[in-house]
């Protein structure tokens, strides 16, 4: 399903672009992604049928393209892959975009396609609930990225979204820069 959200940052475009580029290569976006994905799984488990084993699906890799500029905007492509029976399966394909919004403001927009980690779970969940949980995922991810851009010392847990706290993220998040 297609999902998107945006947040206005109180930081100029050039500073936001430089900070996000640094965060992308430092691995912080991988940790932020892992935290948001773990929360997404917790929400899906809460809304899904009892006995659903979502915990076995973990982010195995976070891929991030290099920054591309279009006019006055900067865009990074991102893909989350989860391990499913020895194969990597995409869970999220999204663009992270920065757009100038004045001399001291920037809009951070994240838009993409989100896929529940279990096809059989998506088949039994109410589509409205699945969409609501996916939208909460993108909002949580975007708010965490925004908090990290505004203050990188805030770390991956800064800027909680509307989702319930999930389990601690697993080891092994890899960022491809």
C-alpha positions as CSV (number, residue, x, y, z in Angstrom):
1,X,0.0,0.0,0.0
2,X,1.1,3.6,-0.7
3,X,1.9,5.7,2.4
4,X,3.3,9.1,3.0
5,X,3.8,11.9,5.5
6,X,5.8,15.1,5.9
7,X,7.2,17.1,8.8
8,X,8.3,20.7,8.8
9,X,11.8,21.1,10.3
10,X,13.0,24.3,11.9
11,X,16.4,24.1,10.1
12,X,17.5,25.6,6.8
13,X,17.7,23.3,3.7
14,X,21.5,23.3,3.3
15,X,22.0,22.3,7.0
16,X,19.2,19.7,6.9
17,X,20.6,18.2,3.6
18,X,24.2,18.0,5.1
19,X,23.0,16.5,8.4
20,X,20.8,13.9,6.6
21,X,23.6,12.9,4.3
22,X,25.9,12.4,7.3
23,X,23.3,10.4,9.1
24,X,22.7,8.2,6.1
25,X,26.4,7.2,5.9
26,X,26.8,6.9,9.6
27,X,24.3,4.0,9.9
28,X,21.9,6.0,12.1
29,X,19.1,5.7,9.5
30,X,19.5,1.9,9.7
31,X,19.0,2.0,13.4
32,X,16.0,4.4,13.2
33,X,14.5,2.1,10.5
34,X,15.0,-1.0,12.8
35,X,13.3,0.7,15.7
36,X,10.3,1.8,13.5
37,X,10.0,-1.6,11.9
38,X,10.0,-3.3,15.3
39,X,7.2,-1.0,16.4
40,X,5.3,-1.8,13.2
41,X,5.6,-5.5,14.0
42,X,4.3,-5.0,17.5
43,X,1.3,-3.1,16.1
44,X,0.6,-5.8,13.5
45,X,0.9,-8.5,16.1
46,X,-1.5,-6.6,18.4
47,X,-4.1,-6.2,15.6
48,X,-3.5,-9.6,13.9
49,X,-4.7,-13.1,14.8
50,X,-3.4,-14.7,17.9
51,X,-0.4,-16.9,17.5
52,X,1.1,-14.8,14.6
53,X,4.8,-15.2,14.7
54,X,5.9,-11.8,13.5
55,X,9.1,-11.8,15.6
56,X,10.8,-14.2,13.2
57,X,10.7,-11.5,10.5
58,X,13.5,-9.0,11.2
59,X,15.1,-6.3,9.1
60,X,18.1,-8.0,7.5
61,X,19.2,-5.0,5.5
62,X,18.4,-1.3,5.0
63,X,19.6,0.0,1.6
64,X,19.9,3.7,1.0
65,X,20.8,5.3,-2.3
66,X,23.1,8.2,-2.6
67,X,21.6,11.6,-2.5
68,X,20.1,12.9,-5.7
69,X,19.2,16.6,-6.2
70,X,16.3,17.8,-8.3
71,X,16.3,21.6,-8.5
72,X,15.9,22.7,-4.9
73,X,15.2,19.3,-3.4
74,X,17.3,16.4,-2.2
75,X,16.1,12.8,-2.4
76,X,17.4,9.4,-1.0
77,X,15.8,6.1,-2.0
78,X,15.4,3.6,0.8
79,X,14.5,-0.1,0.9
80,X,14.0,-2.3,4.0
81,X,14.5,-6.0,3.4
82,X,13.4,-8.7,5.8
83,X,14.5,-12.3,5.9
84,X,11.8,-14.8,4.9
85,X,12.9,-18.5,4.6
86,X,16.4,-17.6,3.7
87,X,15.4,-15.0,1.1
88,X,15.4,-11.2,1.4
89,X,12.0,-9.8,0.8
90,X,11.2,-6.0,0.5
91,X,9.0,-4.6,3.3
92,X,9.3,-0.9,2.4
93,X,10.4,1.0,-0.6
94,X,10.4,4.8,0.0
95,X,11.9,8.1,-0.9
96,X,13.1,10.5,1.8
97,X,12.9,14.0,0.4
98,X,14.0,17.4,1.7
99,X,12.3,20.5,0.3
100,X,13.2,24.1,1.2
101,X,10.4,25.9,3.0
102,X,12.0,29.3,3.6
103,X,15.4,30.5,4.8
104,X,15.2,28.6,8.2
105,X,12.8,25.8,7.4
106,X,12.8,22.5,5.4
107,X,10.0,20.0,4.8
108,X,11.0,16.3,5.3
109,X,8.7,14.1,3.3
110,X,8.7,10.3,3.2
111,X,6.6,8.4,0.7
112,X,6.6,4.9,-0.5
113,X,5.1,1.4,-0.7
114,X,4.8,-0.6,2.5
115,X,4.3,-4.4,2.6
116,X,3.2,-6.4,5.7
117,X,5.9,-9.0,6.5
118,X,3.4,-11.8,6.2
119,X,1.2,-12.2,3.2
120,X,-1.1,-14.5,5.1
121,X,-1.4,-11.9,7.9
122,X,-2.3,-9.2,5.4
123,X,-5.0,-11.5,4.0
124,X,-6.8,-11.8,7.4
125,X,-6.4,-8.3,8.7
126,X,-9.0,-5.6,7.9
127,X,-7.5,-3.5,5.1
128,X,-8.4,-0.3,7.0
129,X,-6.4,-1.6,10.0
130,X,-3.5,-2.6,7.9
131,X,-3.4,0.9,6.3
132,X,-3.7,2.6,9.7
133,X,-0.8,0.6,11.1
134,X,1.3,1.2,7.9
135,X,0.6,5.0,8.1
136,X,1.7,4.9,11.8
137,X,4.9,3.2,10.7
138,X,5.7,6.0,8.2
139,X,4.9,8.7,10.7
140,X,7.1,7.1,13.3
141,X,9.9,6.7,10.9
142,X,9.6,10.3,9.6
143,X,9.4,11.8,13.1
144,X,12.5,9.8,14.2
145,X,14.4,10.9,11.1
146,X,13.3,14.5,11.7
147,X,14.4,14.4,15.3
148,X,17.8,13.1,14.3
149,X,18.2,15.7,11.6
150,X,17.2,18.5,14.0
151,X,19.5,17.1,16.7
152,X,21.7,14.1,15.7
153,X,22.6,13.7,19.4
154,X,18.9,12.8,19.9
155,X,19.7,9.3,18.6
156,X,17.4,6.7,17.0
157,X,14.8,6.9,19.9
158,X,14.2,10.6,19.5
159,X,10.8,11.7,18.2
160,X,8.5,8.9,19.0
161,X,5.6,8.5,16.7
162,X,2.1,7.3,17.5
163,X,3.0,3.7,17.7
164,X,3.2,1.6,20.9
165,X,6.8,0.8,22.0
166,X,8.1,-2.4,20.4
167,X,10.8,-4.8,21.3
168,X,14.4,-3.7,21.3
169,X,15.9,-3.7,17.8
170,X,18.0,-6.7,16.8
171,X,21.6,-6.6,15.8
172,X,22.8,-6.7,12.3
173,X,21.3,-3.6,10.7
174,X,23.5,-2.8,7.7
175,X,23.4,0.4,5.8
176,X,24.5,0.5,2.2
177,X,25.9,3.9,1.3
